Amino acid sequence: MTKKFPRFIWQFVIGFGFLSGLWTSIGIDPEGLIIAALGSAATKISSDPAIRVFFILLPLVILIISVVGAYRKGRVPGLIAVFFAYGAGLVILLSTLLGLLFLLVAIVIAYNSTKSRRR
């Protein structure tokens, strides 16, 4: 097993997919809170409209970079694995068994997506 599989699992399936779904399920967005705090602090220092635009577009840029990264590591099956992990994070508070099942499916799909790309 190469190092590509564990990195893909931790970065994208668990980090990007599962934790994003869990935060959505809880009802908070830690990334949005941090960016909003940094944005308000930056605009207090300088009232330049370009800084406001930067902090408005930053979440979109981060999302695009994350999706492209997941695609580059696992292609379409990797994106499907991230989607299943997101669903696992959404439902884990309602049904632990169903959430763990979704997460297991995501990990199996991620393993197969990186297995075919190891060559």
KEKOLZA-298727 format. One record per atom (N, C-alpha, C, O, CB): x, y, z; residue number from 1; atom name. Coordinates in steps of 0.001 Angstrom, whole numbers, padded with zeros to 6 digits. Glycine has a CB too. Example, Ala and Ser with C-alpha at 12.3 -4.5 7.8 and 13.67 -1.06 7.14 Angstrom:
<vexdos>
013190 -005690 007800 1 N
012300 -004500 007800 1 CA
013200 -003300 007800 1 C
014236 -003319 008465 1 O
011308 -004473 009046 1 CB
012850 -002250 007080 2 N
013670 -001060 007140 2 CA
012900 000030 007870 2 C
013409 001138 008039 2 O
014084 -000598 005725 2 CB
</vexdos>
This chain:
<vexdos>
000842 -001176 000000 1 N
000000 000000 000000 1 CA
000887 001239 000000 1 C
001799 001362 000818 1 O
-000958 -000002 001216 1 CB
000622 002121 -000889 2 N
001418 003337 -000982 2 CA
000919 004374 000010 2 C
-000101 004180 000671 2 O
001381 003900 -002406 2 CB
001645 005469 000103 3 N
001250 006543 001008 3 CA
000082 007354 000465 3 C
-000506 008155 001193 3 O
002424 007455 001271 3 CB
-000259 007158 -000793 4 N
-001326 007931 -001414 4 CA
-002686 007613 -000778 4 C
-003505 008511 -000580 4 O
-001369 007654 -002922 4 CB
-002923 006344 -000461 5 N
-004212 005950 000103 5 CA
-004467 006584 001471 5 C
-005510 007213 001650 5 O
-004284 004439 000218 5 CB
-003553 006445 002453 6 N
-003851 007063 003752 6 CA
-003985 008579 003675 6 C
-004821 009158 004369 6 O
-002774 006708 004746 6 CB
-003181 009227 002850 7 N
-003273 010679 002726 7 CA
-004621 011081 002128 7 C
-005246 012032 002597 7 O
-002119 011220 001861 7 CB
-005069 010369 001102 8 N
-006361 010678 000483 8 CA
-007490 010480 001490 8 C
-008410 011293 001576 8 O
-006593 009795 -000767 8 CB
-007407 009383 002255 9 N
-008451 009112 003251 9 CA
-008505 010230 004285 9 C
-009582 010759 004557 9 O
-008204 007755 003948 9 CB
-007373 010598 004861 10 N
-007371 011603 005918 10 CA
-007683 012996 005400 10 C
-008462 013718 006022 10 O
-006039 011613 006614 10 CB
-007103 013389 004289 11 N
-007297 014753 003801 11 CA
-008678 014979 003216 11 C
-009341 015967 003534 11 O
-006260 015078 002768 11 CB
-009105 014076 002372 12 N
-010317 014349 001611 12 CA
-011544 013612 002125 12 C
-012600 014222 002297 12 O
-010098 013995 000186 12 CB
-011426 012324 002372 13 N
-012607 011580 002800 13 CA
-012997 011972 004223 13 C
-014152 012310 004479 13 O
-012353 010062 002713 13 CB
-012039 011929 005148 14 N
-012352 012281 006536 14 CA
-012430 013798 006705 14 C
-013420 014313 007226 14 O
-011295 011692 007494 14 CB
-011393 014515 006268 15 N
-011335 015955 006490 15 CA
-012340 016746 005691 15 C
-013129 017507 006252 15 O
-009985 016448 006177 15 CB
-012316 016573 004386 16 N
-013185 017359 003516 16 CA
-014615 016830 003513 16 C
-015559 017619 003559 16 O
-012635 017367 002100 16 CB
-014790 015525 003461 17 N
-016130 014958 003368 17 CA
-016814 014801 004709 17 C
-017822 015456 004975 17 O
-016070 013637 002693 17 CB
-016271 013931 005564 18 N
-016943 013569 006818 18 CA
-017065 014757 007767 18 C
-018152 015024 008277 18 O
-016189 012438 007509 18 CB
-015974 015472 008010 19 N
-016041 016592 008948 19 CA
-016922 017720 008433 19 C
-017603 018378 009220 19 O
-014651 017121 009228 19 CB
-016920 017954 007127 20 N
-017821 018975 006574 20 CA
-019276 018590 006799 20 C
-020102 019429 007158 20 O
-017557 019177 005071 20 CB
-019580 017320 006586 21 N
-020941 016850 006836 21 CA
-021316 016930 008302 21 C
-022448 017275 008640 21 O
-021099 015430 006352 21 CB
-020368 016612 009177 22 N
-020625 016686 010616 22 CA
-020876 018123 011055 22 C
-021797 018383 011829 22 O
-019449 016095 011402 22 CB
-020060 019061 010565 23 N
-020272 020467 010909 23 CA
-021603 020966 010365 23 C
-022289 021746 011026 23 O
-019126 021331 010370 23 CB
-021975 020524 009167 24 N
-023276 020913 008612 24 CA
-024405 020359 009469 24 C
-025398 021043 009718 24 O
-023419 020418 007158 24 CB
-024251 019122 009916 25 N
-025266 018492 010756 25 CA
-025421 019219 012088 25 C
-026535 019389 012584 25 O
-024914 017029 010999 25 CB
-024308 019643 012661 26 N
-024344 020371 013931 26 CA
-024928 021764 013728 26 C
-025619 022292 014599 26 O
-022932 020467 014545 26 CB
-024645 022349 012578 27 N
-025211 023655 012265 27 CA
-024225 024800 012347 27 C
-024626 025963 012392 27 O
-026337 023931 013170 27 CB
-022929 024484 012368 28 N
-021933 025549 012377 28 CA
-020984 025362 011201 28 C
-020877 024278 010630 28 O
-021152 025568 013716 28 CB
-020309 026431 010862 29 N
-019322 026399 009784 29 CA
-018032 027013 010319 29 C
-017850 028228 010248 29 O
-019835 027169 008505 29 CB
-017127 026177 010859 30 N
-015916 026747 011455 30 CA
-015068 027530 010456 30 C
-014476 028548 010814 30 O
-015084 025649 012063 30 CB
-015003 027068 009220 31 N
-014245 027793 008200 31 CA
-014845 029165 007965 31 C
-014122 030157 007868 31 O
-014206 027001 006888 31 CB
-016150 029225 007875 32 N
-016830 030504 007670 32 CA
-016644 031450 008841 32 C
-016479 032656 008653 32 O
-018303 030277 007434 32 CB
-016671 030901 010058 33 N
-016469 031741 011236 33 CA
-015056 032327 011269 33 C
-014872 033504 011578 33 O
-016732 030935 012509 33 CB
-014067 031503 010951 34 N
-012682 031974 010960 34 CA
-012462 033028 009876 34 C
-011842 034064 010115 34 O
-011711 030796 010762 34 CB
-012980 032744 008683 35 N
-012818 033696 007581 35 CA
-013552 035003 007882 35 C
-013045 036080 007570 35 O
-013334 033087 006262 35 CB
-014743 034921 008486 36 N
-015485 036139 008834 36 CA
-014730 036956 009881 36 C
-014682 038183 009793 36 O
-016892 035783 009354 36 CB
-014145 036287 010865 37 N
-013387 037005 011896 37 CA
-012153 037671 011296 37 C
-011856 038829 011591 37 O
-012973 036046 013028 37 CB
-011439 036929 010451 38 N
-010263 037512 009800 38 CA
-010657 038656 008880 38 C
-009961 039668 008803 38 O
-009502 036446 009011 38 CB
-011769 038493 008186 39 N
-012233 039544 007276 39 CA
-012620 040807 008005 39 C
-012288 041906 007561 39 O
-013404 039055 006469 39 CB
-013321 040668 009123 40 N
-013707 041865 009872 40 CA
-012485 042543 010495 40 C
-012423 043771 010561 40 O
-014725 041504 010967 40 CB
-011520 041749 010948 41 N
-010292 042340 011489 41 CA
-009509 043063 010390 41 C
-008976 044149 010614 41 O
-009412 041252 012142 41 CB
-009444 042462 009220 42 N
-008701 043086 008112 42 CA
-009384 044361 007631 42 C
-008706 045329 007287 42 O
-008558 042103 006942 42 CB
-010708 044376 007602 43 N
-011399 045591 007142 43 CA
-011334 046701 008183 43 C
-011452 047875 007832 43 O
-012862 045278 006811 43 CB
-011149 046355 009464 44 N
-010956 047404 010473 44 CA
-009595 048061 010307 44 C
-009438 049256 010560 44 O
-011094 046825 011894 44 CB
-008604 047270 009878 45 N
-007269 047816 009665 45 CA
-007242 048659 008396 45 C
-006689 049759 008380 45 O
-006225 046685 009583 45 CB
-007846 048132 007331 46 N
-007876 048841 006055 46 CA
-009257 048674 005441 46 C
-009754 047555 005320 46 O
-006768 048316 005089 46 CB
-009868 049761 005060 47 N
-011231 049692 004513 47 CA
-011247 049542 002994 47 C
-012202 049960 002340 47 O
-012009 050936 004906 47 CB
-010217 048962 002441 48 N
-010120 048759 000998 48 CA
-011171 047729 000545 48 C
-011236 046641 001117 48 O
-008684 048292 000605 48 CB
-011989 048048 -000463 49 N
-013001 047096 -000931 49 CA
-012408 045800 -001485 49 C
-013067 044761 -001468 49 O
-013851 047744 -001991 49 CB
-011185 045856 -001969 50 N
-010546 044643 -002496 50 CA
-010351 043606 -001396 50 C
-010432 042405 -001654 50 O
-009192 044985 -003142 50 CB
-010096 044061 -000174 51 N
-009944 043126 000950 51 CA
-011277 042449 001247 51 C
-011315 041248 001512 51 O
-009418 043859 002215 51 CB
-012362 043201 001204 52 N
-013692 042611 001429 52 CA
-014014 041583 000348 52 C
-014526 040505 000648 52 O
-014779 043710 001455 52 CB
-013718 041911 -000894 53 N
-013975 040982 -001998 53 CA
-013142 039715 -001819 53 C
-013629 038609 -002055 53 O
-013659 041648 -003364 53 CB
-011881 039878 -001400 54 N
-011014 038727 -001163 54 CA
-011632 037785 -000133 54 C
-011687 036576 -000358 54 O
-009627 039188 -000695 54 CB
-012096 038323 000993 55 N
-012662 037473 002036 55 CA
-014043 036935 001671 55 C
-014477 035929 002233 55 O
-012744 038241 003331 55 CB
-014733 037580 000751 56 N
-016009 037043 000260 56 CA
-015761 035862 -000665 56 C
-016488 034870 -000619 56 O
-016820 038136 -000475 56 CB
-014727 035967 -001511 57 N
-014434 034907 -002481 57 CA
-013577 033773 -001907 57 C
-013499 032705 -002514 57 O
-013737 035499 -003677 57 CB
-012940 033978 -000764 58 N
-012040 032976 -000202 58 CA
-012702 031613 000053 58 C
-012089 030599 -000278 58 O
-011468 033494 001081 58 CB
-013916 031527 000622 59 N
-014532 030203 000801 59 CA
-014765 029470 -000518 59 C
-014599 028251 -000585 59 O
-015850 030345 001532 59 CB
-015141 030188 -001554 60 N
-015350 029571 -002866 60 CA
-014038 029041 -003424 60 C
-013996 027941 -003976 60 O
-015973 030577 -003845 60 CB
-012977 029807 -003286 61 N
-011665 029373 -003768 61 CA
-011198 028134 -003010 61 C
-010674 027199 -003615 61 O
-010633 030508 -003622 61 CB
-011383 028123 -001701 62 N
-010992 026959 -000897 62 CA
-011796 025728 -001310 62 C
-011242 024632 -001404 62 O
-011192 027245 000608 62 CB
-013085 025895 -001555 63 N
-013919 024772 -001999 63 CA
-013448 024238 -003345 63 C
-013346 023025 -003528 63 O
-015390 025200 -002091 63 CB
-013163 025120 -004278 64 N
-012699 024687 -005604 64 CA
-011372 023952 -005494 64 C
-011185 022917 -006134 64 O
-012557 025895 -006553 64 CB
-010449 024471 -004693 65 N
-009163 023809 -004506 65 CA
-009345 022421 -003887 65 C
-008662 021473 -004274 65 O
-008246 024667 -003626 65 CB
-010251 022304 -002939 66 N
-010494 021009 -002294 66 CA
-011098 020000 -003265 66 C
-010690 018839 -003290 66 O
-011418 021183 -001090 66 CB
-012063 020438 -004061 67 N
-012691 019529 -005031 67 CA
-011683 019101 -006094 67 C
-011630 017928 -006463 67 O
-013914 020204 -005698 67 CB
-010884 020044 -006587 68 N
-009868 019701 -007579 68 CA
-008835 018748 -006975 68 C
-008404 017804 -007636 68 O
-009177 020977 -008112 68 CB
-008442 018987 -005737 69 N
-007499 018094 -005072 69 CA
-008046 016694 -004905 69 C
-007331 015717 -005129 69 O
-007122 018648 -003731 69 CB
-009309 016583 -004512 70 N
-009933 015261 -004380 70 CA
-010020 014576 -005735 70 C
-009820 013365 -005833 70 O
-011337 015381 -003754 70 CB
-010316 015334 -006773 71 N
-010391 014748 -008105 71 CA
-009018 014278 -008582 71 C
-008905 013203 -009170 71 O
-010973 015756 -009093 71 CB
-007989 015062 -008338 72 N
-006647 014680 -008781 72 CA
-006143 013438 -008056 72 C
-005424 012630 -008644 72 O
-005675 015831 -008567 72 CB
-006509 013275 -006793 73 N
-006036 012108 -006032 73 CA
-006842 010855 -006337 73 C
-006283 009759 -006373 73 O
-006095 012396 -004542 73 CB
-008159 010997 -006558 74 N
-008990 009804 -006701 74 CA
-009906 009771 -007904 74 C
-010677 008826 -008069 74 O
-009801 009650 -005510 74 CB
-009834 010796 -008755 75 N
-010698 010916 -009938 75 CA
-012173 010865 -009532 75 C
-012517 011276 -008424 75 O
-010384 009791 -010957 75 CB
-013035 010375 -010398 76 N
-014475 010366 -010130 76 CA
-014825 009468 -008942 76 C
-015632 009876 -008105 76 O
-015237 009904 -011371 76 CB
-014251 008257 -008830 77 N
-014564 007462 -007632 77 CA
-014142 008157 -006338 77 C
-014790 007989 -005305 77 O
-013886 006105 -007719 77 CB
-013070 008928 -006389 78 N
-012654 009677 -005208 78 CA
-013667 010735 -004817 78 C
-013932 010938 -003632 78 O
-011312 010323 -005448 78 CB
-014236 011411 -005808 79 N
-015280 012395 -005520 79 CA
-016531 011724 -004962 79 C
-017197 012269 -004082 79 O
-015629 013187 -006785 79 CB
-016843 010544 -005476 80 N
-017988 009792 -004952 80 CA
-017725 009389 -003499 80 C
-018636 009417 -002672 80 O
-018267 008532 -005824 80 CB
-016479 009015 -003190 81 N
-016114 008665 -001811 81 CA
-016279 009867 -000883 81 C
-016774 009727 000236 81 O
-014662 008146 -001752 81 CB
-015866 011042 -001344 82 N
-016025 012253 -000540 82 CA
-017507 012551 -000332 82 C
-017905 012963 000757 82 O
-015321 013455 -001215 82 CB
-018320 012350 -001352 83 N
-019766 012557 -001237 83 CA
-020374 011604 -000197 83 C
-021189 012027 000623 83 O
-020449 012353 -002610 83 CB
-019984 010329 -000226 84 N
-020483 009374 000763 84 CA
-020018 009753 002171 84 C
-020773 009608 003133 84 O
-020015 007950 000414 84 CB
-018783 010235 002295 85 N
-018275 010657 003597 85 CA
-019051 011864 004110 85 C
-019337 011956 005303 85 O
-016777 010985 003512 85 CB
-019392 012785 003221 86 N
-020212 013937 003610 86 CA
-021573 013467 004121 86 C
-022068 013957 005135 86 O
-020391 014911 002416 86 CB
-022166 012516 003410 87 N
-023440 011948 003866 87 CA
-023303 011257 005212 87 C
-024212 011321 006040 87 O
-023976 010963 002840 87 CB
-022170 010596 005435 88 N
-021932 009949 006724 88 CA
-021890 010983 007836 88 C
-022454 010767 008909 88 O
-020623 009146 006695 88 CB
-021228 012101 007588 89 N
-021181 013158 008592 89 CA
-022549 013765 008856 89 C
-022857 014146 009985 89 O
-020221 014238 008160 89 CB
-023367 013855 007819 90 N
-024716 014402 007998 90 CA
-025600 013513 008859 90 C
-026369 014016 009678 90 O
-025373 014608 006653 90 CB
-025503 012203 008688 91 N
-026435 011307 009369 91 CA
-025880 010672 010641 91 C
-026625 009993 011348 91 O
-026852 010230 008434 91 CB
-024610 010865 010955 92 N
-024036 010145 012091 92 CA
-024669 010543 013422 92 C
-024714 009729 014345 92 O
-022546 010384 012149 92 CB
-025148 011754 013538 93 N
-025802 012159 014782 93 CA
-027207 011584 014906 93 C
-027711 011411 016016 93 O
-025860 013672 014871 93 CB
-027832 011293 013793 94 N
-029173 010715 013811 94 CA
-029130 009201 013955 94 C
-029889 008622 014732 94 O
-029926 011091 012548 94 CB
-028245 008569 013207 95 N
-028112 007118 013241 95 CA
-026631 006771 013132 95 C
-026029 006862 012062 95 O
-028936 006445 012095 95 CB
-026066 006375 014255 96 N
-024634 006071 014275 96 CA
-024299 004929 013331 96 C
-023296 004983 012619 96 O
-024182 005725 015691 96 CB
-025122 003905 013320 97 N
-024867 002746 012477 97 CA
-024893 003127 010992 97 C
-024016 002716 010232 97 O
-025899 001649 012763 97 CB
-025877 003896 010587 98 N
-025966 004319 009190 98 CA
-024792 005236 008820 98 C
-024234 005122 007729 98 O
-027307 005039 008934 98 CB
-024425 006133 009723 99 N
-023286 007010 009468 99 CA
-021992 006230 009317 99 C
-021194 006520 008426 99 O
-023146 008022 010584 99 CB
-021773 005242 010178 100 N
-020566 004417 010069 100 CA
-020584 003568 008809 100 C
-019540 003324 008205 100 O
-020421 003521 011295 100 CB
-021770 003115 008411 101 N
-021887 002345 007171 101 CA
-021521 003217 005963 101 C
-020780 002780 005083 101 O
-023324 001783 007015 101 CB
-022039 004442 005925 102 N
-021686 005369 004840 102 CA
-020189 005650 004835 102 C
-019567 005702 003774 102 O
-022470 006689 004978 102 CB
-019611 005832 006020 103 N
-018179 006106 006099 103 CA
-017366 004902 005634 103 C
-016345 005070 004966 103 O
-017787 006486 007530 103 CB
-017797 003710 005973 104 N
-017112 002505 005513 104 CA
-017185 002392 003992 104 C
-016194 002062 003340 104 O
-017723 001254 006171 104 CB
-018357 002665 003433 105 N
-018510 002644 001974 105 CA
-017578 003678 001343 105 C
-016951 003401 000321 105 O
-019987 002922 001567 105 CB
-017483 004862 001941 106 N
-016598 005913 001421 106 CA
-015143 005462 001446 106 C
-014403 005708 000493 106 O
-016761 007208 002235 106 CB
-014727 004811 002518 107 N
-013339 004364 002621 107 CA
-013046 003266 001610 107 C
-011969 003250 001014 107 O
-013040 003869 004039 107 CB
-013982 002353 001408 108 N
-013789 001288 000411 108 CA
-013696 001883 -000995 108 C
-012836 001487 -001782 108 O
-014948 000257 000481 108 CB
-014562 002816 -001305 109 N
-014514 003470 -002623 109 CA
-013201 004232 -002780 109 C
-012586 004191 -003845 109 O
-015722 004433 -002808 109 CB
-012769 004926 -001726 110 N
-011511 005672 -001788 110 CA
-010334 004723 -001968 110 C
-009409 005020 -002724 110 O
-011320 006519 -000518 110 CB
-010361 003598 -001288 111 N
-009282 002622 -001446 111 CA
-009205 002146 -002890 111 C
-008121 002080 -003470 111 O
-009488 001424 -000499 111 CB
-010347 001818 -003465 112 N
-010370 001352 -004854 112 CA
-009990 002461 -005833 112 C
-009383 002184 -006868 112 O
-011752 000808 -005201 112 CB
-010334 003704 -005527 113 N
-009982 004791 -006446 113 CA
-008483 005055 -006429 113 C
-007908 005366 -007472 113 O
-010744 006072 -006081 113 CB
-007842 004939 -005284 114 N
-006393 005148 -005249 114 CA
-005641 003903 -005683 114 C
-004514 004003 -006167 114 O
-005949 005558 -003851 114 CB
-006240 002733 -005520 115 N
-005604 001476 -005929 115 CA
-005391 001461 -007450 115 C
-004351 001024 -007941 115 O
-006468 000257 -005490 115 CB
-006388 001941 -008169 116 N
-006273 001938 -009626 116 CA
-005308 003016 -010123 116 C
-004860 002956 -011268 116 O
-007646 002140 -010259 116 CB
-004978 004010 -009271 117 N
-004102 005114 -009684 117 CA
-002676 004947 -009166 117 C
-001858 005847 -009357 117 O
-004667 006439 -009195 117 CB
-002348 003826 -008516 118 N
-001027 003640 -007918 118 CA
000067 003360 -008920 118 C
001242 003451 -008566 118 O
-001075 002533 -006939 118 CB
-000252 003034 -010117 119 N
000768 002669 -011109 119 CA
001641 003806 -011501 119 C
002539 003640 -012326 119 O
000134 002118 -012323 119 CB
</vexdos>
